[in-house]
Amino acid sequence: MMKSLEPATIAFPTPIWCVGSYDSEEKPNVMTIAWGGICCSVPPCLTVSLRKATYTYGCIMEHKAYTVSIPSVKYLAEADYFGMASGKNVDKFAATGLTPVRSELVDAPYVGEFPVVFECRLIHTLEIGLHTQFVGEIVGIKADENVMGENGLPDMNKVETFTYDSTSKNYLAIGSPVEKGFNPGKRFMK
Amino acid sequence: MMKSLEPATIAFPTPIWCVGSYDSEEKPNVMTIAWGGICCSVPPCLTVSLRKATYTYGCIMEHKAYTVSIPSVKYLAEADYFGMASGKNVDKFAATGLTPVRSELVDAPYVGEFPVVFECRLIHTLEIGLHTQFVGEIVGIKADENVMGENGLPDMNKVETFTYDSTSKNYLAIGSPVEKGFNPGKRFMK
């Protein structure tokens, strides 16, 4: 039996992405978001949604660039903090002891200790409502050599990242493979 | 030591969302996507990215509506199939035996057997490149009463959904809570 619920932003799973940017004085800032995703393959793009009230909003608008650093679970507390404090009042890198690294490709910093980083050049801005959606072209990727898989790409099990469940407000682990993609569905092919 | 990689669409985790729509003859169609996410809180919106070549693209453009049905892992093979076959050539509901249910709120069908459904009215279309991004306002949510949690919202552990890792091309389980959100980071607050 299906129940009807009021509209709400409870679709899942959501990513935990730490968005890096510089402010107008080149102070590095980082903010955790759960509302984003890959949005195009050619050019490769990812999107993040932010409220205008956030400090990161103005930073991205000014520098036309941002990074997305993906935390492993050992940095869960730091990522959680990045989503609560505002760069307007505090230097979040200094507060956590993590290292802002200047991207060589875009005008934005990333978190040096996090295992996988996407460097994005802003190519679209879409005002939706309370949130503005930034679309960034992925112009480079950095990955710690310790999380690389045999195929030359980051191995999510080694990255040990996590997801956010906005219904329970818990961070959830991402577990073991359940099946290979583009295979189990073949049994419905005629 | 960080390695530099070529731009690619390997940010993670990605959702497994089954996008329901009607074609011009009111045939229900459904397509699995991994590129999407929540993108605004007021109004509550979610975005999905599709290639113009997909059958769903034309369906959404015509009806200005779509649904997102979230599969539990018991329907992994069906969801996998929905991402491989095209509604141009086949009735995917008939092929899998799943039930298209007409939304009462938007001009699109959803998958009757899946535990959580979002009903969306198209409010923005953004051409990015190979992919077009559709932004849909969530005007209603349906959830199976068997997956409801104590807070009156779907419980992700009961839904037993999964995620897709585009580096390994595996579907991955979403596991147990690791920490409560907006709490562990408090230790960095001064």
Interface residues (C-beta under 8 A of the other chain):
Chain A: M1 M2 K3 S4 L5 E6 P7 A8 T9 I10 A11 F12 P13 T14 P15 W17 A34 W35 G36 G37 I38 C39 C40 S41 V42 P43 P44 C45 L46 T47 S49 V68 I70 V73 L76 A77 E78 A79 D80 Y81 F82 G83 M84 A85 V90 K92 A95 T96 G112 V117 F118 I123 H124 L126 I128 G129 L130 H131 Q133 V135 E137 I138 V139 G140 I141 K142 A143 D144 E145 M148 G149 N151 G152 L153 P154 D155 M156 V159 T161 F162 T163 Y164 D165 S166 T167 S168 K169 N170 Y171 L172 A173 I174 G175 S176 P177 V178 E179 K180 G181 F182 N183 P184 G185 K186 R187 F188 M189 K190
Chain B: M1 M2 K3 S4 L5 E6 P7 A8 T9 I10 A11 F12 P13 T14 P15 W17 A34 W35 G36 G37 I38 C39 C40 S41 V42 P43 P44 C45 L46 T47 S49 V68 I70 V73 L76 A77 E78 A79 D80 Y81 F82 G83 M84 A85 V90 K92 A95 T96 G112 V117 F118 I123 H124 L126 I128 G129 L130 H131 Q133 V135 E137 I138 V139 G140 I141 K142 A143 D144 E145 M148 G149 N151 G152 L153 P154 D155 M156 V159 T161 F162 T163 Y164 D165 S166 T167 S168 K169 N170 Y171 L172 A173 I174 G175 S176 P177 V178 E179 K180 G181 F182 N183 P184 G185 K186 R187 F188 M189 K190
